[in-house]
Each structure stands twice: as structure tokens, then as C-alpha cells.
Amino acid sequence: MKNFVSRFANDESGATAIEYGLIAALVSVGIIAALNLLQTELTGIFGRISTALQGAG
């Protein structure tokens, strides 16, 4: 039992997984914030593309 507790205390793979999860969450928040800032421009661009595609058909 003591060996199991010692191995569990020295195992750092869970900490690495948590760090990667936090980095992924931070990147996701950054992408969401950037998209919110560009929302009106993106809406206009996709609106113009939609209009052009409807006119072509």
C-alpha cells in the first residue's frame, strides 16, 4: 500500500493533462473573444457572399 501511495504522489501525468486542458481553454476563450469582436464584419462578408451566390443561380 505504501508503494502505491508513493507512486501516486510522484505521478505527474495528471498535472500535465490539466495544464494542457487549461491551455486549450485559454485558446478557446481567445478565439471566442476575437470572433465576437469581428462579428459585424463577418456577418457582412457572409451576407455579400450569400447575395452573390443567389445572384449566380
mmJSON file of the N, C-alpha and C atoms, coordinates in Angstrom:
{"data_MODEL":{"atom_site":{
"group_PDB":["ATOM","ATOM","ATOM","ATOM","ATOM","ATOM","ATOM","ATOM","ATOM","ATOM","ATOM","ATOM","ATOM","ATOM","ATOM","ATOM","ATOM","ATOM","ATOM","ATOM","ATOM","ATOM","ATOM","ATOM","ATOM","ATOM","ATOM","ATOM","ATOM","ATOM","ATOM","ATOM","ATOM","ATOM","ATOM","ATOM","ATOM","ATOM","ATOM","ATOM","ATOM","ATOM","ATOM","ATOM","ATOM","ATOM","ATOM","ATOM","ATOM","ATOM","ATOM","ATOM","ATOM","ATOM","ATOM","ATOM","ATOM","ATOM","ATOM","ATOM","ATOM","ATOM","ATOM","ATOM","ATOM","ATOM","ATOM","ATOM","ATOM","ATOM","ATOM","ATOM","ATOM","ATOM","ATOM","ATOM","ATOM","ATOM","ATOM","ATOM","ATOM","ATOM","ATOM","ATOM","ATOM","ATOM","ATOM","ATOM","ATOM","ATOM","ATOM","ATOM","ATOM","ATOM","ATOM","ATOM","ATOM","ATOM","ATOM","ATOM","ATOM","ATOM","ATOM","ATOM","ATOM","ATOM","ATOM","ATOM","ATOM","ATOM","ATOM","ATOM","ATOM","ATOM","ATOM","ATOM","ATOM","ATOM","ATOM","ATOM","ATOM","ATOM","ATOM","ATOM","ATOM","ATOM","ATOM","ATOM","ATOM","ATOM","ATOM","ATOM","ATOM","ATOM","ATOM","ATOM","ATOM","ATOM","ATOM","ATOM","ATOM","ATOM","ATOM","ATOM","ATOM","ATOM","ATOM","ATOM","ATOM","ATOM","ATOM","ATOM","ATOM","ATOM","ATOM","ATOM","ATOM","ATOM","ATOM","ATOM","ATOM","ATOM","ATOM","ATOM","ATOM","ATOM","ATOM","ATOM","ATOM","ATOM","ATOM"],
"id":[1,2,3,4,5,6,7,8,9,10,11,12,13,14,15,16,17,18,19,20,21,22,23,24,25,26,27,28,29,30,31,32,33,34,35,36,37,38,39,40,41,42,43,44,45,46,47,48,49,50,51,52,53,54,55,56,57,58,59,60,61,62,63,64,65,66,67,68,69,70,71,72,73,74,75,76,77,78,79,80,81,82,83,84,85,86,87,88,89,90,91,92,93,94,95,96,97,98,99,100,101,102,103,104,105,106,107,108,109,110,111,112,113,114,115,116,117,118,119,120,121,122,123,124,125,126,127,128,129,130,131,132,133,134,135,136,137,138,139,140,141,142,143,144,145,146,147,148,149,150,151,152,153,154,155,156,157,158,159,160,161,162,163,164,165,166,167,168,169,170,171],
"type_symbol":["N","C","C","N","C","C","N","C","C","N","C","C","N","C","C","N","C","C","N","C","C","N","C","C","N","C","C","N","C","C","N","C","C","N","C","C","N","C","C","N","C","C","N","C","C","N","C","C","N","C","C","N","C","C","N","C","C","N","C","C","N","C","C","N","C","C","N","C","C","N","C","C","N","C","C","N","C","C","N","C","C","N","C","C","N","C","C","N","C","C","N","C","C","N","C","C","N","C","C","N","C","C","N","C","C","N","C","C","N","C","C","N","C","C","N","C","C","N","C","C","N","C","C","N","C","C","N","C","C","N","C","C","N","C","C","N","C","C","N","C","C","N","C","C","N","C","C","N","C","C","N","C","C","N","C","C","N","C","C","N","C","C","N","C","C","N","C","C","N","C","C"],
"label_atom_id":["N","CA","C","N","CA","C","N","CA","C","N","CA","C","N","CA","C","N","CA","C","N","CA","C","N","CA","C","N","CA","C","N","CA","C","N","CA","C","N","CA","C","N","CA","C","N","CA","C","N","CA","C","N","CA","C","N","CA","C","N","CA","C","N","CA","C","N","CA","C","N","CA","C","N","CA","C","N","CA","C","N","CA","C","N","CA","C","N","CA","C","N","CA","C","N","CA","C","N","CA","C","N","CA","C","N","CA","C","N","CA","C","N","CA","C","N","CA","C","N","CA","C","N","CA","C","N","CA","C","N","CA","C","N","CA","C","N","CA","C","N","CA","C","N","CA","C","N","CA","C","N","CA","C","N","CA","C","N","CA","C","N","CA","C","N","CA","C","N","CA","C","N","CA","C","N","CA","C","N","CA","C","N","CA","C","N","CA","C","N","CA","C","N","CA","C","N","CA","C"],
"label_alt_id":[null,null,null,null,null,null,null,null,null,null,null,null,null,null,null,null,null,null,null,null,null,null,null,null,null,null,null,null,null,null,null,null,null,null,null,null,null,null,null,null,null,null,null,null,null,null,null,null,null,null,null,null,null,null,null,null,null,null,null,null,null,null,null,null,null,null,null,null,null,null,null,null,null,null,null,null,null,null,null,null,null,null,null,null,null,null,null,null,null,null,null,null,null,null,null,null,null,null,null,null,null,null,null,null,null,null,null,null,null,null,null,null,null,null,null,null,null,null,null,null,null,null,null,null,null,null,null,null,null,null,null,null,null,null,null,null,null,null,null,null,null,null,null,null,null,null,null,null,null,null,null,null,null,null,null,null,null,null,null,null,null,null,null,null,null,null,null,null,null,null,null],
"label_comp_id":["MET","MET","MET","LYS","LYS","LYS","ASN","ASN","ASN","PHE","PHE","PHE","VAL","VAL","VAL","SER","SER","SER","ARG","ARG","ARG","PHE","PHE","PHE","ALA","ALA","ALA","ASN","ASN","ASN","ASP","ASP","ASP","GLU","GLU","GLU","SER","SER","SER","GLY","GLY","GLY","ALA","ALA","ALA","THR","THR","THR","ALA","ALA","ALA","ILE","ILE","ILE","GLU","GLU","GLU","TYR","TYR","TYR","GLY","GLY","GLY","LEU","LEU","LEU","ILE","ILE","ILE","ALA","ALA","ALA","ALA","ALA","ALA","LEU","LEU","LEU","VAL","VAL","VAL","SER","SER","SER","VAL","VAL","VAL","GLY","GLY","GLY","ILE","ILE","ILE","ILE","ILE","ILE","ALA","ALA","ALA","ALA","ALA","ALA","LEU","LEU","LEU","ASN","ASN","ASN","LEU","LEU","LEU","LEU","LEU","LEU","GLN","GLN","GLN","THR","THR","THR","GLU","GLU","GLU","LEU","LEU","LEU","THR","THR","THR","GLY","GLY","GLY","ILE","ILE","ILE","PHE","PHE","PHE","GLY","GLY","GLY","ARG","ARG","ARG","ILE","ILE","ILE","SER","SER","SER","THR","THR","THR","ALA","ALA","ALA","LEU","LEU","LEU","GLN","GLN","GLN","GLY","GLY","GLY","ALA","ALA","ALA","GLY","GLY","GLY"],
"label_asym_id":["A","A","A","A","A","A","A","A","A","A","A","A","A","A","A","A","A","A","A","A","A","A","A","A","A","A","A","A","A","A","A","A","A","A","A","A","A","A","A","A","A","A","A","A","A","A","A","A","A","A","A","A","A","A","A","A","A","A","A","A","A","A","A","A","A","A","A","A","A","A","A","A","A","A","A","A","A","A","A","A","A","A","A","A","A","A","A","A","A","A","A","A","A","A","A","A","A","A","A","A","A","A","A","A","A","A","A","A","A","A","A","A","A","A","A","A","A","A","A","A","A","A","A","A","A","A","A","A","A","A","A","A","A","A","A","A","A","A","A","A","A","A","A","A","A","A","A","A","A","A","A","A","A","A","A","A","A","A","A","A","A","A","A","A","A","A","A","A","A","A","A"],
"label_entity_id":["1","1","1","1","1","1","1","1","1","1","1","1","1","1","1","1","1","1","1","1","1","1","1","1","1","1","1","1","1","1","1","1","1","1","1","1","1","1","1","1","1","1","1","1","1","1","1","1","1","1","1","1","1","1","1","1","1","1","1","1","1","1","1","1","1","1","1","1","1","1","1","1","1","1","1","1","1","1","1","1","1","1","1","1","1","1","1","1","1","1","1","1","1","1","1","1","1","1","1","1","1","1","1","1","1","1","1","1","1","1","1","1","1","1","1","1","1","1","1","1","1","1","1","1","1","1","1","1","1","1","1","1","1","1","1","1","1","1","1","1","1","1","1","1","1","1","1","1","1","1","1","1","1","1","1","1","1","1","1","1","1","1","1","1","1","1","1","1","1","1","1"],
"label_seq_id":[1,1,1,2,2,2,3,3,3,4,4,4,5,5,5,6,6,6,7,7,7,8,8,8,9,9,9,10,10,10,11,11,11,12,12,12,13,13,13,14,14,14,15,15,15,16,16,16,17,17,17,18,18,18,19,19,19,20,20,20,21,21,21,22,22,22,23,23,23,24,24,24,25,25,25,26,26,26,27,27,27,28,28,28,29,29,29,30,30,30,31,31,31,32,32,32,33,33,33,34,34,34,35,35,35,36,36,36,37,37,37,38,38,38,39,39,39,40,40,40,41,41,41,42,42,42,43,43,43,44,44,44,45,45,45,46,46,46,47,47,47,48,48,48,49,49,49,50,50,50,51,51,51,52,52,52,53,53,53,54,54,54,55,55,55,56,56,56,57,57,57],
"pdbx_PDB_ins_code":[null,null,null,null,null,null,null,null,null,null,null,null,null,null,null,null,null,null,null,null,null,null,null,null,null,null,null,null,null,null,null,null,null,null,null,null,null,null,null,null,null,null,null,null,null,null,null,null,null,null,null,null,null,null,null,null,null,null,null,null,null,null,null,null,null,null,null,null,null,null,null,null,null,null,null,null,null,null,null,null,null,null,null,null,null,null,null,null,null,null,null,null,null,null,null,null,null,null,null,null,null,null,null,null,null,null,null,null,null,null,null,null,null,null,null,null,null,null,null,null,null,null,null,null,null,null,null,null,null,null,null,null,null,null,null,null,null,null,null,null,null,null,null,null,null,null,null,null,null,null,null,null,null,null,null,null,null,null,null,null,null,null,null,null,null,null,null,null,null,null,null],
"Cartn_x":[0.821,0.0,0.862,1.953,2.858,3.485,3.811,4.378,3.376,2.114,1.068,0.921,0.895,0.763,1.975,3.15,4.377,4.358,3.951,3.86,2.812,1.676,0.607,1.065,1.8,2.275,3.315,4.104,5.149,4.676,3.471,2.939,2.532,3.138,2.846,2.049,1.608,0.883,-0.465,-1.106,-2.375,-2.198,-1.107,-0.831,-0.587,0.094,0.344,-0.967,-1.847,-3.138,-3.947,-3.9,-4.623,-4.034,-2.718,-2.078,-2.494,-2.495,-2.929,-4.396,-5.211,-6.613,-6.786,-6.007,-6.072,-5.601,-4.556,-4.08,-5.146,-5.784,-6.848,-8.012,-8.362,-9.454,-9.094,-7.859,-7.42,-7.44,-6.989,-7.022,-8.468,-9.362,-10.773,-11.386,-11.08,-11.604,-11.084,-9.819,-9.252,-9.925,-10.206,-10.88,-12.292,-13.0,-14.369,-14.369,-13.425,-13.346,-13.048,-12.142,-11.806,-13.002,-13.729,-14.906,-15.995,-16.144,-17.13,-16.76,-15.471,-15.034,-15.241,-15.122,-15.245,-16.636,-17.578,-18.906,-19.576,-19.589,-20.287,-19.592,-18.268,-17.554,-17.806,-17.786,-18.032,-19.457,-20.409,-21.796,-21.933,-21.282,-21.32,-20.68,-19.548,-18.841,-19.694,-20.236,-21.049,-22.361,-22.883,-24.079,-23.807,-22.654,-22.291,-22.048,-21.432,-21.208,-22.554,-23.46,-24.778,-25.511,-25.461,-26.128,-25.512,-24.194,-23.532,-23.881,-23.984,-24.321,-25.78,-26.657,-28.058,-28.215,-27.435,-27.484,-26.899,-25.965,-25.331,-26.234,-27.184,-28.014,-29.22],
"Cartn_y":[-1.195,0.0,1.254,1.212,2.354,2.626,1.556,1.702,2.363,1.975,2.557,4.056,4.443,5.857,6.641,6.062,6.72,6.936,5.9,6.055,7.083,7.077,8.025,9.456,9.683,11.022,11.523,10.624,11.018,11.078,10.616,10.611,12.024,12.545,13.905,13.939,12.805,12.797,13.499,13.415,14.111,15.62,16.097,17.534,18.034,17.245,17.632,17.708,16.758,16.773,18.0,18.35,19.544,20.796,20.868,22.027,22.158,21.042,21.084,21.489,21.032,21.429,22.919,23.475,24.911,25.727,25.253,25.949,25.914,24.764,24.648,25.566,25.659,26.541,28.0,28.375,29.755,30.1,29.188,29.409,29.532,28.704,28.762,30.107,30.593,31.889,32.99,32.911,33.905,33.892,32.707,32.597,33.153,32.832,33.333,34.854,35.415,36.871,37.526,36.952,37.513,37.458,36.349,36.237,37.221,37.465,38.445,39.851,40.171,41.482,41.635,40.552,40.596,40.22,40.102,39.592,40.397,41.712,42.514,42.418,42.411,42.273,40.913,39.865,38.526,38.384,38.982,38.932,39.618,40.754,41.463,40.673,40.072,39.286,38.108,37.363,36.208,36.637,37.792,38.31,38.622,39.247,39.552,38.272,37.29,36.014,35.344,35.365,34.769,35.469,36.791,37.559,37.227,37.14,36.828,35.417,34.48,33.116,33.004,33.762,33.73,34.387,35.4,36.075,35.21,34.35,33.496,32.338,31.976,30.791,31.091],
"Cartn_z":[0.0,0.0,0.0,0.768,0.84,-0.53,-1.26,-2.599,-3.545,-3.445,-4.284,-4.02,-2.76,-2.39,-2.872,-2.764,-3.216,-4.725,-5.47,-6.933,-7.313,-6.62,-6.914,-6.646,-5.572,-5.222,-6.217,-6.785,-7.733,-9.173,-9.457,-10.82,-11.212,-12.283,-12.732,-14.026,-14.53,-15.799,-15.681,-14.54,-14.358,-14.369,-13.772,-13.767,-15.179,-15.994,-17.38,-18.154,-17.943,-18.627,-18.23,-16.964,-16.505,-17.136,-17.232,-17.859,-19.321,-20.045,-21.438,-21.547,-20.631,-20.624,-20.384,-19.477,-19.214,-20.41,-21.088,-22.286,-23.376,-23.568,-24.576,-24.238,-22.963,-22.553,-22.816,-22.541,-22.772,-24.253,-25.088,-26.535,-27.01,-26.485,-26.868,-26.491,-25.299,-24.865,-25.783,-26.176,-27.093,-28.45,-28.968,-30.266,-30.179,-29.111,-28.942,-28.832,-28.08,-27.938,-29.282,-30.062,-31.372,-32.313,-32.288,-33.163,-32.761,-31.457,-31.024,-31.489,-31.49,-31.96,-33.463,-34.197,-35.661,-36.153,-35.261,-35.613,-36.718,-36.624,-37.634,-38.985,-38.986,-40.248,-40.887,-40.084,-40.619,-41.14,-40.443,-40.898,-42.251,-42.413,-43.693,-44.817,-44.535,-45.556,-46.006,-45.041,-45.409,-46.07,-45.703,-46.375,-47.836,-48.108,-49.501,-50.295,-49.669,-50.356,-50.668,-49.714,-49.933,-51.075,-51.088,-52.153,-53.505,-53.567,-54.835,-55.303,-54.375,-54.787,-55.24,-54.619,-55.042,-56.406,-56.683,-57.985,-59.087,-58.758,-59.767,-60.173,-59.298,-59.581,-60.305],
"occupancy":[1.0,1.0,1.0,1.0,1.0,1.0,1.0,1.0,1.0,1.0,1.0,1.0,1.0,1.0,1.0,1.0,1.0,1.0,1.0,1.0,1.0,1.0,1.0,1.0,1.0,1.0,1.0,1.0,1.0,1.0,1.0,1.0,1.0,1.0,1.0,1.0,1.0,1.0,1.0,1.0,1.0,1.0,1.0,1.0,1.0,1.0,1.0,1.0,1.0,1.0,1.0,1.0,1.0,1.0,1.0,1.0,1.0,1.0,1.0,1.0,1.0,1.0,1.0,1.0,1.0,1.0,1.0,1.0,1.0,1.0,1.0,1.0,1.0,1.0,1.0,1.0,1.0,1.0,1.0,1.0,1.0,1.0,1.0,1.0,1.0,1.0,1.0,1.0,1.0,1.0,1.0,1.0,1.0,1.0,1.0,1.0,1.0,1.0,1.0,1.0,1.0,1.0,1.0,1.0,1.0,1.0,1.0,1.0,1.0,1.0,1.0,1.0,1.0,1.0,1.0,1.0,1.0,1.0,1.0,1.0,1.0,1.0,1.0,1.0,1.0,1.0,1.0,1.0,1.0,1.0,1.0,1.0,1.0,1.0,1.0,1.0,1.0,1.0,1.0,1.0,1.0,1.0,1.0,1.0,1.0,1.0,1.0,1.0,1.0,1.0,1.0,1.0,1.0,1.0,1.0,1.0,1.0,1.0,1.0,1.0,1.0,1.0,1.0,1.0,1.0,1.0,1.0,1.0,1.0,1.0,1.0],
"B_iso_or_equiv":[0.0,0.0,0.0,0.0,0.0,0.0,0.0,0.0,0.0,0.0,0.0,0.0,0.0,0.0,0.0,0.0,0.0,0.0,0.0,0.0,0.0,0.0,0.0,0.0,0.0,0.0,0.0,0.0,0.0,0.0,0.0,0.0,0.0,0.0,0.0,0.0,0.0,0.0,0.0,0.0,0.0,0.0,0.0,0.0,0.0,0.0,0.0,0.0,0.0,0.0,0.0,0.0,0.0,0.0,0.0,0.0,0.0,0.0,0.0,0.0,0.0,0.0,0.0,0.0,0.0,0.0,0.0,0.0,0.0,0.0,0.0,0.0,0.0,0.0,0.0,0.0,0.0,0.0,0.0,0.0,0.0,0.0,0.0,0.0,0.0,0.0,0.0,0.0,0.0,0.0,0.0,0.0,0.0,0.0,0.0,0.0,0.0,0.0,0.0,0.0,0.0,0.0,0.0,0.0,0.0,0.0,0.0,0.0,0.0,0.0,0.0,0.0,0.0,0.0,0.0,0.0,0.0,0.0,0.0,0.0,0.0,0.0,0.0,0.0,0.0,0.0,0.0,0.0,0.0,0.0,0.0,0.0,0.0,0.0,0.0,0.0,0.0,0.0,0.0,0.0,0.0,0.0,0.0,0.0,0.0,0.0,0.0,0.0,0.0,0.0,0.0,0.0,0.0,0.0,0.0,0.0,0.0,0.0,0.0,0.0,0.0,0.0,0.0,0.0,0.0,0.0,0.0,0.0,0.0,0.0,0.0],
"pdbx_formal_charge":[null,null,null,null,null,null,null,null,null,null,null,null,null,null,null,null,null,null,null,null,null,null,null,null,null,null,null,null,null,null,null,null,null,null,null,null,null,null,null,null,null,null,null,null,null,null,null,null,null,null,null,null,null,null,null,null,null,null,null,null,null,null,null,null,null,null,null,null,null,null,null,null,null,null,null,null,null,null,null,null,null,null,null,null,null,null,null,null,null,null,null,null,null,null,null,null,null,null,null,null,null,null,null,null,null,null,null,null,null,null,null,null,null,null,null,null,null,null,null,null,null,null,null,null,null,null,null,null,null,null,null,null,null,null,null,null,null,null,null,null,null,null,null,null,null,null,null,null,null,null,null,null,null,null,null,null,null,null,null,null,null,null,null,null,null,null,null,null,null,null,null],
"auth_seq_id":[1,1,1,2,2,2,3,3,3,4,4,4,5,5,5,6,6,6,7,7,7,8,8,8,9,9,9,10,10,10,11,11,11,12,12,12,13,13,13,14,14,14,15,15,15,16,16,16,17,17,17,18,18,18,19,19,19,20,20,20,21,21,21,22,22,22,23,23,23,24,24,24,25,25,25,26,26,26,27,27,27,28,28,28,29,29,29,30,30,30,31,31,31,32,32,32,33,33,33,34,34,34,35,35,35,36,36,36,37,37,37,38,38,38,39,39,39,40,40,40,41,41,41,42,42,42,43,43,43,44,44,44,45,45,45,46,46,46,47,47,47,48,48,48,49,49,49,50,50,50,51,51,51,52,52,52,53,53,53,54,54,54,55,55,55,56,56,56,57,57,57],
"auth_comp_id":["MET","MET","MET","LYS","LYS","LYS","ASN","ASN","ASN","PHE","PHE","PHE","VAL","VAL","VAL","SER","SER","SER","ARG","ARG","ARG","PHE","PHE","PHE","ALA","ALA","ALA","ASN","ASN","ASN","ASP","ASP","ASP","GLU","GLU","GLU","SER","SER","SER","GLY","GLY","GLY","ALA","ALA","ALA","THR","THR","THR","ALA","ALA","ALA","ILE","ILE","ILE","GLU","GLU","GLU","TYR","TYR","TYR","GLY","GLY","GLY","LEU","LEU","LEU","ILE","ILE","ILE","ALA","ALA","ALA","ALA","ALA","ALA","LEU","LEU","LEU","VAL","VAL","VAL","SER","SER","SER","VAL","VAL","VAL","GLY","GLY","GLY","ILE","ILE","ILE","ILE","ILE","ILE","ALA","ALA","ALA","ALA","ALA","ALA","LEU","LEU","LEU","ASN","ASN","ASN","LEU","LEU","LEU","LEU","LEU","LEU","GLN","GLN","GLN","THR","THR","THR","GLU","GLU","GLU","LEU","LEU","LEU","THR","THR","THR","GLY","GLY","GLY","ILE","ILE","ILE","PHE","PHE","PHE","GLY","GLY","GLY","ARG","ARG","ARG","ILE","ILE","ILE","SER","SER","SER","THR","THR","THR","ALA","ALA","ALA","LEU","LEU","LEU","GLN","GLN","GLN","GLY","GLY","GLY","ALA","ALA","ALA","GLY","GLY","GLY"],
"auth_asym_id":["A","A","A","A","A","A","A","A","A","A","A","A","A","A","A","A","A","A","A","A","A","A","A","A","A","A","A","A","A","A","A","A","A","A","A","A","A","A","A","A","A","A","A","A","A","A","A","A","A","A","A","A","A","A","A","A","A","A","A","A","A","A","A","A","A","A","A","A","A","A","A","A","A","A","A","A","A","A","A","A","A","A","A","A","A","A","A","A","A","A","A","A","A","A","A","A","A","A","A","A","A","A","A","A","A","A","A","A","A","A","A","A","A","A","A","A","A","A","A","A","A","A","A","A","A","A","A","A","A","A","A","A","A","A","A","A","A","A","A","A","A","A","A","A","A","A","A","A","A","A","A","A","A","A","A","A","A","A","A","A","A","A","A","A","A","A","A","A","A","A","A"],
"auth_atom_id":["N","CA","C","N","CA","C","N","CA","C","N","CA","C","N","CA","C","N","CA","C","N","CA","C","N","CA","C","N","CA","C","N","CA","C","N","CA","C","N","CA","C","N","CA","C","N","CA","C","N","CA","C","N","CA","C","N","CA","C","N","CA","C","N","CA","C","N","CA","C","N","CA","C","N","CA","C","N","CA","C","N","CA","C","N","CA","C","N","CA","C","N","CA","C","N","CA","C","N","CA","C","N","CA","C","N","CA","C","N","CA","C","N","CA","C","N","CA","C","N","CA","C","N","CA","C","N","CA","C","N","CA","C","N","CA","C","N","CA","C","N","CA","C","N","CA","C","N","CA","C","N","CA","C","N","CA","C","N","CA","C","N","CA","C","N","CA","C","N","CA","C","N","CA","C","N","CA","C","N","CA","C","N","CA","C","N","CA","C","N","CA","C","N","CA","C","N","CA","C"],
"pdbx_PDB_model_num":[1,1,1,1,1,1,1,1,1,1,1,1,1,1,1,1,1,1,1,1,1,1,1,1,1,1,1,1,1,1,1,1,1,1,1,1,1,1,1,1,1,1,1,1,1,1,1,1,1,1,1,1,1,1,1,1,1,1,1,1,1,1,1,1,1,1,1,1,1,1,1,1,1,1,1,1,1,1,1,1,1,1,1,1,1,1,1,1,1,1,1,1,1,1,1,1,1,1,1,1,1,1,1,1,1,1,1,1,1,1,1,1,1,1,1,1,1,1,1,1,1,1,1,1,1,1,1,1,1,1,1,1,1,1,1,1,1,1,1,1,1,1,1,1,1,1,1,1,1,1,1,1,1,1,1,1,1,1,1,1,1,1,1,1,1,1,1,1,1,1,1]
}}}
